[in-house]
Amino acid sequence: METFTNVRKNQDGDITAFKTNSGRELSYEEALREIESGHITGVNIGKARNGRPVIRGNADGNEANNLDNLSTF
């Protein structure tokens, strides 16, 4: 299984893409599909207030690996 190691953000600070530990770059939509199919670990899919799916890190008490705290690429 892969994990997310880096993120890409837009000018509003929203995550728009992910890089995995194997070096793959995934758009947000691709990442959703990979998580749903069980290929990415350490994250889950929730729902935003507007009903859209949102990718969240699994709660583990370690803020360093929160998606917003990952290095950008």
C-alpha positions as YAML, in Angstrom:
chain: A
units: angstrom
residues:
- id: 1
  name: MET
  ca: [0.00, 0.00, 0.00]
- id: 2
  name: GLU
  ca: [1.04, 3.55, -0.63]
- id: 3
  name: THR
  ca: [0.87, 6.64, 1.56]
- id: 4
  name: PHE
  ca: [0.79, 10.34, 0.76]
- id: 5
  name: THR
  ca: [4.10, 12.12, 1.29]
- id: 6
  name: ASN
  ca: [3.53, 15.53, -0.32]
- id: 7
  name: VAL
  ca: [0.64, 17.73, -1.39]
- id: 8
  name: ARG
  ca: [0.02, 20.47, -3.94]
- id: 9
  name: LYS
  ca: [-2.14, 23.41, -2.88]
- id: 10
  name: ASN
  ca: [-3.88, 26.18, -4.78]
- id: 11
  name: GLN
  ca: [-3.58, 29.86, -3.86]
- id: 12
  name: ASP
  ca: [-6.42, 29.47, -1.33]
- id: 13
  name: GLY
  ca: [-4.46, 26.76, 0.50]
- id: 14
  name: ASP
  ca: [-6.76, 23.93, -0.64]
- id: 15
  name: ILE
  ca: [-5.09, 20.62, -1.45]
- id: 16
  name: THR
  ca: [-5.43, 19.86, -5.16]
- id: 17
  name: ALA
  ca: [-3.02, 16.95, -5.71]
- id: 18
  name: PHE
  ca: [-0.95, 14.37, -3.86]
- id: 19
  name: LYS
  ca: [2.40, 12.61, -4.25]
- id: 20
  name: THR
  ca: [2.78, 9.07, -2.90]
- id: 21
  name: ASN
  ca: [5.76, 7.34, -1.33]
- id: 22
  name: SER
  ca: [6.32, 5.55, -4.65]
- id: 23
  name: GLY
  ca: [6.59, 8.92, -6.46]
- id: 24
  name: ARG
  ca: [3.21, 8.86, -8.19]
- id: 25
  name: GLU
  ca: [1.41, 12.19, -8.55]
- id: 26
  name: LEU
  ca: [-2.37, 12.01, -8.23]
- id: 27
  name: SER
  ca: [-5.01, 14.64, -8.82]
- id: 28
  name: TYR
  ca: [-7.60, 14.99, -6.07]
- id: 29
  name: GLU
  ca: [-10.07, 12.92, -8.10]
- id: 30
  name: GLU
  ca: [-7.49, 10.21, -8.79]
- id: 31
  name: ALA
  ca: [-6.60, 10.13, -5.09]
- id: 32
  name: LEU
  ca: [-10.26, 9.63, -4.18]
- id: 33
  name: ARG
  ca: [-10.45, 6.61, -6.50]
- id: 34
  name: GLU
  ca: [-7.18, 5.16, -5.15]
- id: 35
  name: ILE
  ca: [-8.39, 5.50, -1.54]
- id: 36
  name: GLU
  ca: [-11.76, 3.94, -2.37]
- id: 37
  name: SER
  ca: [-10.02, 0.99, -4.05]
- id: 38
  name: GLY
  ca: [-7.78, 0.44, -1.00]
- id: 39
  name: HIS
  ca: [-4.45, 1.38, -2.61]
- id: 40
  name: ILE
  ca: [-3.70, 4.29, -0.25]
- id: 41
  name: THR
  ca: [-3.39, 3.87, 3.52]
- id: 42
  name: GLY
  ca: [-3.46, 6.38, 6.37]
- id: 43
  name: VAL
  ca: [-6.37, 8.40, 5.00]
- id: 44
  name: ASN
  ca: [-10.14, 8.22, 4.70]
- id: 45
  name: ILE
  ca: [-12.90, 9.96, 2.79]
- id: 46
  name: GLY
  ca: [-15.41, 12.11, 4.62]
- id: 47
  name: LYS
  ca: [-18.03, 14.58, 3.47]
- id: 48
  name: ALA
  ca: [-17.71, 18.33, 3.51]
- id: 49
  name: ARG
  ca: [-20.60, 20.53, 4.61]
- id: 50
  name: ASN
  ca: [-21.55, 20.97, 0.96]
- id: 51
  name: GLY
  ca: [-21.75, 17.18, 0.54]
- id: 52
  name: ARG
  ca: [-18.61, 16.80, -1.58]
- id: 53
  name: PRO
  ca: [-16.10, 14.09, -0.67]
- id: 54
  name: VAL
  ca: [-13.05, 15.27, 1.26]
- id: 55
  name: ILE
  ca: [-9.80, 13.39, 1.89]
- id: 56
  name: ARG
  ca: [-8.74, 13.35, 5.54]
- id: 57
  name: GLY
  ca: [-5.80, 11.83, 7.36]
- id: 58
  name: ASN
  ca: [-6.63, 9.12, 9.88]
- id: 59
  name: ALA
  ca: [-6.56, 10.45, 13.42]
- id: 60
  name: ASP
  ca: [-3.39, 9.19, 15.09]
- id: 61
  name: GLY
  ca: [-2.39, 12.07, 17.38]
- id: 62
  name: ASN
  ca: [0.62, 12.96, 15.20]
- id: 63
  name: GLU
  ca: [0.14, 16.42, 13.69]
- id: 64
  name: ALA
  ca: [3.30, 16.08, 11.58]
- id: 65
  name: ASN
  ca: [1.58, 13.68, 9.20]
- id: 66
  name: ASN
  ca: [-1.66, 15.65, 8.86]
- id: 67
  name: LEU
  ca: [-2.32, 16.29, 5.18]
- id: 68
  name: ASP
  ca: [-2.15, 20.08, 5.60]
- id: 69
  name: ASN
  ca: [1.29, 19.72, 7.24]
- id: 70
  name: LEU
  ca: [2.88, 17.61, 4.49]
- id: 71
  name: SER
  ca: [5.54, 19.23, 2.33]
- id: 72
  name: THR
  ca: [4.39, 20.72, -0.94]
- id: 73
  name: PHE
  ca: [5.61, 19.75, -4.40]
...
